[in-house]
Amino acid sequence: MQTRRRVLVKLSGGAFAGGQEFGFDRGALDQIGSELAEISRTGIETAVMVGGGNIFRGRTAEDWGIERAEADNIGTMATVVNSLILRGVLTAKAVEDVRVMTAIPMASVAEPYIRLRAIHHLEKGRLIIFAGGTGQPYVTTDYPAVQRALEIRAEAILVAKRGVNGVFTSDPNTDAGARRYRSVDYETVLRQNIRVMDQSAFILARDYGLPIYIFDFTQEHCLRRVIAGENVGTLIAPGVPVEPD
C-alpha cells in the first residue's frame, strides 16, 4: 500500500471493549490512543469513524423488542459516548487538538459535522472523530465511514478489526486451507459476498475508486505499518491483482 497523506480509520465499538463482549477495556483504549497518536504525529491527516457496539447492539434490541429505528437512535448515541471517551484518551496522550464532530446537533459536547470545516481541521493538523454515523437509522457505521472518507477527500479507509487480519479466500474458522488476500478487487469481494463490511459500503467505495485496507488492530504499530506499505492485511481497491498470500 502506498504512503497516504489523509486517511479515515474505521473503529468498531468492539475495539473499545477489548476481549469483552460489552463495555470498555483500559488496555484496548490505551492501544487505540497510542496507535492514533503515533500516525497523527507523523503528519498523516487523520479522521476516525467510531461504532457503538460495545454499548448497544442490534441483537440486544431484537431481544428486548425495540424497533429498528429506535434501536439505531440508541446506537447513534453510543457512538457519541465512544467518541468523547476516545477524545479524552487522545488528549491524555498529548495529542494537541482533537475535534469530535457529530451528525446530530449536540453543541454542548461536540461540533456539528460540516464538511468544509472538517477538511479545514485536517489541514490544520487536527485529529477528527466522527460520531453519529449519518444521523439516520437503518445504516451501520460502515456506510457512513465510506461517505465521510469521500467527503473529506481521504485517500483510503483503514478498517481496524479485532483478531481479523484481512480478507480470506474462504472462512478461516471452518476451512484450514483459507488463504489471506494480500490484495483483491471490489468485484471479487462483492461476487463472493464477503461480509467483513456492509456490501453497501463496498459498493459506494467501488463506485468512487476509494481503497479500503482491512487489518488486525491488535498488532503493535499496526496503523504505522499499514501506512508504510507493509503486508499486514488486505488491500481492496479497483484494478488491483487478486493475490492470496
C-alpha positions as CSV (number, residue, x, y, z in Angstrom):
1,M,0.0,0.0,0.0
2,Q,1.4,3.4,-0.9
3,T,2.0,6.1,1.6
4,R,-1.2,8.1,2.4
5,R,-1.4,11.7,3.4
6,R,-5.0,11.7,4.6
7,V,-6.8,8.7,5.9
8,L,-10.0,7.7,7.7
9,V,-9.7,5.0,10.4
10,K,-12.8,2.9,10.9
11,L,-13.1,1.6,14.5
12,S,-15.8,-0.8,15.6
13,G,-17.3,-0.4,19.0
14,G,-15.8,-3.8,19.8
15,A,-12.4,-2.3,19.6
16,F,-13.2,-0.3,22.7
17,A,-14.3,-3.5,24.6
18,G,-11.1,-5.4,24.0
19,G,-11.8,-9.1,24.6
20,Q,-15.1,-8.4,26.4
21,E,-18.5,-8.5,24.8
22,F,-19.6,-5.1,26.1
23,G,-18.1,-2.1,27.9
24,F,-14.6,-0.6,27.9
25,D,-11.2,-2.2,28.3
26,R,-8.5,0.1,29.6
27,G,-5.7,-1.8,27.7
28,A,-7.7,-1.6,24.5
29,L,-8.3,2.1,24.9
30,D,-4.7,2.7,25.6
31,Q,-3.7,0.9,22.4
32,I,-6.2,2.7,20.3
33,G,-5.0,6.0,21.6
34,S,-1.3,5.1,21.1
35,E,-1.8,3.9,17.5
36,L,-3.8,7.0,16.5
37,A,-1.4,9.4,18.3
38,E,1.6,7.7,16.5
39,I,0.3,8.3,13.0
40,S,-1.1,11.7,13.8
41,R,2.4,12.9,15.0
42,T,3.9,11.7,11.7
43,G,1.9,14.3,9.8
44,I,-0.8,12.0,8.5
45,E,-4.1,13.9,8.4
46,T,-6.3,11.5,10.5
47,A,-10.0,11.2,10.8
48,V,-11.8,8.4,12.8
49,M,-15.2,6.9,12.5
50,V,-16.4,5.0,15.6
51,G,-19.1,2.4,16.1
52,G,-21.1,1.8,19.3
53,G,-21.5,-2.0,19.5
54,N,-19.7,-2.2,22.8
55,I,-22.6,-0.2,24.4
56,F,-25.7,-1.3,22.4
57,R,-26.1,-3.8,19.6
58,G,-28.9,-4.7,17.2
59,R,-29.4,-8.2,18.6
60,T,-30.0,-6.6,22.0
61,A,-32.8,-4.5,20.5
62,E,-34.3,-7.6,19.0
63,D,-34.2,-9.5,22.3
64,W,-35.9,-6.5,24.0
65,G,-38.5,-6.0,21.3
66,I,-37.2,-2.5,20.3
67,E,-38.0,-1.5,16.8
68,R,-35.1,-0.9,14.4
69,A,-35.4,2.9,14.0
70,E,-35.4,3.4,17.8
71,A,-32.5,0.9,18.2
72,D,-30.4,2.8,15.7
73,N,-31.1,6.1,17.5
74,I,-29.7,4.4,20.7
75,G,-26.7,3.1,18.7
76,T,-26.1,6.6,17.4
77,M,-25.9,7.9,21.0
78,A,-23.5,5.1,21.8
79,T,-21.1,6.3,19.1
80,V,-21.1,9.8,20.7
81,V,-20.1,8.3,24.1
82,N,-17.3,6.3,22.4
83,S,-16.1,9.4,20.6
84,L,-15.9,11.5,23.8
85,I,-14.0,8.8,25.6
86,L,-11.6,8.5,22.7
87,R,-11.0,12.2,22.7
88,G,-10.2,12.0,26.4
89,V,-7.8,9.2,25.8
90,L,-6.0,11.1,23.0
91,T,-5.9,14.3,25.0
92,A,-4.3,12.4,27.8
93,K,-1.6,11.2,25.3
94,A,-0.9,14.8,24.5
95,V,-2.5,14.8,21.1
96,E,-2.8,18.6,20.9
97,D,-6.1,19.2,19.1
98,V,-8.9,16.6,18.8
99,R,-12.3,17.5,17.5
100,V,-15.5,15.4,17.8
101,M,-18.0,16.2,15.0
102,T,-21.5,14.7,15.2
103,A,-24.1,14.1,12.6
104,I,-26.8,15.1,15.1
105,P,-26.9,18.5,16.9
106,M,-25.1,18.3,20.2
107,A,-23.5,21.7,20.6
108,S,-22.6,21.5,24.2
109,V,-20.3,18.5,23.8
110,A,-19.2,18.4,20.1
111,E,-19.2,20.3,16.9
112,P,-21.8,19.7,14.2
113,Y,-20.5,17.9,11.2
114,I,-19.8,20.4,8.4
115,R,-17.8,19.0,5.5
116,L,-15.6,22.0,4.7
117,R,-15.0,22.7,8.4
118,A,-13.8,19.0,8.8
119,I,-11.4,19.5,5.9
120,H,-10.1,22.7,7.4
121,H,-9.5,20.9,10.7
122,L,-7.5,18.2,8.9
123,E,-5.4,20.8,7.0
124,K,-4.6,22.5,10.3
125,G,-3.3,19.2,11.7
126,R,-6.3,18.4,14.0
127,L,-7.4,14.9,14.5
128,I,-11.2,14.4,13.9
129,I,-13.5,11.9,15.4
130,F,-16.8,11.4,13.6
131,A,-19.8,10.4,15.7
132,G,-23.4,9.7,15.0
133,G,-23.0,7.9,11.6
134,T,-25.2,9.8,9.2
135,G,-27.7,10.7,11.9
136,Q,-30.3,8.5,10.3
137,P,-31.5,4.9,11.2
138,Y,-31.2,1.7,9.1
139,V,-27.5,2.3,8.5
140,T,-24.5,0.9,10.3
141,T,-21.3,2.9,10.6
142,D,-19.7,1.1,7.7
143,Y,-21.5,3.1,5.0
144,P,-21.0,6.5,6.8
145,A,-17.3,5.7,7.1
146,V,-17.0,5.5,3.3
147,Q,-19.3,8.5,2.9
148,R,-17.3,10.7,5.2
149,A,-14.0,9.5,3.7
150,L,-15.2,10.6,0.3
151,E,-16.5,13.9,1.6
152,I,-13.2,14.8,3.3
153,R,-11.2,13.6,0.3
154,A,-9.4,10.9,2.2
155,E,-7.0,8.7,0.2
156,A,-8.0,5.5,1.9
157,I,-10.1,3.9,4.7
158,L,-8.2,1.8,7.2
159,V,-10.7,-0.7,8.7
160,A,-9.5,-1.9,12.1
161,K,-10.7,-5.3,13.0
162,R,-10.1,-7.2,16.3
163,G,-8.4,-10.6,15.5
164,V,-9.2,-10.4,11.8
165,N,-6.1,-9.7,9.7
166,G,-7.7,-9.3,6.3
167,V,-10.0,-10.9,3.8
168,F,-9.7,-14.6,3.1
169,T,-10.4,-16.9,0.2
170,S,-12.9,-18.7,2.5
171,D,-13.9,-18.7,6.1
172,P,-10.7,-19.4,8.1
173,N,-12.8,-20.6,11.1
174,T,-14.1,-23.5,9.1
175,D,-11.5,-24.0,6.3
176,A,-7.9,-24.8,7.3
177,G,-6.9,-24.1,3.8
178,A,-8.2,-20.5,3.7
179,R,-5.6,-18.0,2.5
180,R,-5.5,-14.3,3.2
181,Y,-5.6,-12.0,0.2
182,R,-2.7,-9.5,0.0
183,S,-5.0,-7.5,-2.4
184,V,-8.3,-8.1,-4.0
185,D,-10.6,-6.1,-6.2
186,Y,-14.1,-4.9,-5.4
187,E,-15.8,-7.2,-7.9
188,T,-14.4,-10.3,-6.2
189,V,-15.4,-9.1,-2.8
190,L,-19.0,-8.4,-4.0
191,R,-19.3,-11.6,-6.0
192,Q,-18.1,-13.7,-3.1
193,N,-20.4,-11.8,-0.7
194,I,-17.6,-11.2,1.7
195,R,-19.1,-9.9,5.0
196,V,-16.2,-8.1,6.5
197,M,-18.1,-4.8,5.9
198,D,-21.6,-4.0,4.7
199,Q,-21.9,-4.5,0.9
200,S,-23.5,-1.1,0.6
201,A,-20.2,0.4,1.9
202,F,-18.2,-1.7,-0.6
203,I,-20.4,-0.6,-3.5
204,L,-20.0,3.1,-2.6
205,A,-16.2,2.7,-2.3
206,R,-16.0,0.8,-5.6
207,D,-18.1,3.4,-7.4
208,Y,-15.7,6.2,-6.4
209,G,-12.4,4.2,-6.5
210,L,-11.7,4.5,-2.8
211,P,-9.2,2.0,-1.4
212,I,-10.1,0.1,1.8
213,Y,-7.5,-1.7,3.9
214,I,-8.6,-4.4,6.3
215,F,-6.2,-5.3,9.1
216,D,-5.9,-6.6,12.7
217,F,-5.8,-3.7,15.1
218,T,-4.3,-5.8,17.9
219,Q,-0.9,-5.9,16.1
220,E,1.6,-3.5,17.5
221,H,2.2,-0.3,15.4
222,C,-0.4,-1.6,13.0
223,L,-1.5,1.8,11.6
224,R,2.0,3.0,11.0
225,R,2.8,-0.4,9.3
226,V,-0.2,-0.3,7.1
227,I,0.5,3.3,6.0
228,A,4.2,2.4,5.4
229,G,3.0,-0.3,3.0
230,E,3.8,-3.5,5.0
231,N,1.8,-6.6,4.2
232,V,-0.3,-6.8,7.4
233,G,-3.8,-7.0,6.0
234,T,-5.8,-6.9,2.7
235,L,-6.0,-4.0,0.3
236,I,-9.3,-3.8,-1.5
237,A,-9.2,-1.4,-4.5
238,P,-10.2,-1.2,-8.2
239,G,-7.8,-2.9,-10.6
240,V,-5.5,-4.5,-8.0
241,P,-4.4,-8.1,-8.6
242,V,-6.4,-10.8,-6.8
243,E,-3.4,-12.0,-4.9
244,P,-3.7,-14.5,-2.0
245,D,-0.6,-14.9,0.2
